Amino acid sequence: QIIGYRPGAGVPVSVDCKVQKGNESDLRSVDFYPGNGTFDLMYYPYYGKITHVNYTSPLVAMHFTDVKRNSVVPIQCSLNGKGIVNDLHSDRFLGRIIFTLNIGK
């Protein structure tokens, strides 16, 4: 939640996911829900808990449908939109999340 954030020119914030380190082919397919992997504009701007008492944070789900099996695959999902910083090396979690997948047989 970024207080007062407004998506640029009415373009929704989107999410993308990729292999953080390693072979890009370890992650071959990701489905997003909603299908376009964006946050609806109705969630913006957010003015804080006092103004938005019943605010519900937006949600985007990812379904990793084709991932290399029996190996650890580090994944990074990033927010993309005007004014969103997601590549600051001094803060690994600003505008992004990093996790690993290990899918067995």
SULURUR-V889384 format. One record per residue. SS is DSSP state (alpha for helix, beta for strand, coil for the rest). NEAR is the number of other C-alpha atoms within 12 Angstrom. D_FIRST is the distance of its C-alpha to the first C-alpha in whole Angstrom. Layout:
<<SS,NEAR,D_FIRST> <SS,NEAR,D_FIRST>>
This chain:
<<coil,22,0> <coil,20,4> <beta,15,6> <coil,16,9> <coil,21,8> <coil,25,11> <coil,26,13> <alpha,17,16> <alpha,11,19> <alpha,17,18> <coil,18,17> <coil,26,14> <coil,32,12> <beta,31,14> <beta,33,15> <beta,34,18> <beta,32,20> <beta,30,23> <beta,29,25> <coil,26,24> <coil,17,27> <coil,17,30> <coil,17,32> <alpha,19,30> <alpha,16,32> <alpha,28,31> <beta,31,28> <beta,20,30> <beta,19,28> <beta,24,24> <beta,21,24> <beta,22,20> <beta,20,19> <coil,17,19> <coil,17,22> <coil,18,20> <coil,26,17> <beta,27,15> <coil,31,12> <coil,24,14> <alpha,21,13> <alpha,18,13> <alpha,27,10> <coil,26,10> <coil,25,9> <beta,24,7> <coil,18,9> <coil,19,8> <coil,15,10> <coil,10,14> <coil,12,13> <coil,17,12> <coil,11,14> <coil,12,14> <coil,17,10> <coil,14,10> <coil,20,7> <coil,24,9> <coil,18,12> <coil,24,14> <beta,21,17> <beta,24,19> <beta,20,23> <beta,27,25> <beta,16,28> <beta,18,30> <beta,29,30> <coil,26,33> <beta,18,34> <coil,12,35> <coil,17,33> <beta,21,30> <beta,30,28> <beta,25,25> <beta,30,22> <beta,29,19> <beta,31,16> <beta,30,14> <beta,28,12> <beta,25,14> <coil,24,14> <coil,18,15> <coil,18,14> <coil,23,12> <coil,19,14> <coil,24,14> <coil,20,18> <coil,13,18> <coil,11,21> <coil,9,20> <coil,13,17> <coil,18,17> <coil,18,14> <coil,21,12> <coil,27,11> <beta,26,13> <beta,23,14> <beta,24,18> <beta,20,20> <beta,24,24> <beta,25,26> <beta,18,29> <beta,18,31> <coil,11,35> <coil,8,37>>
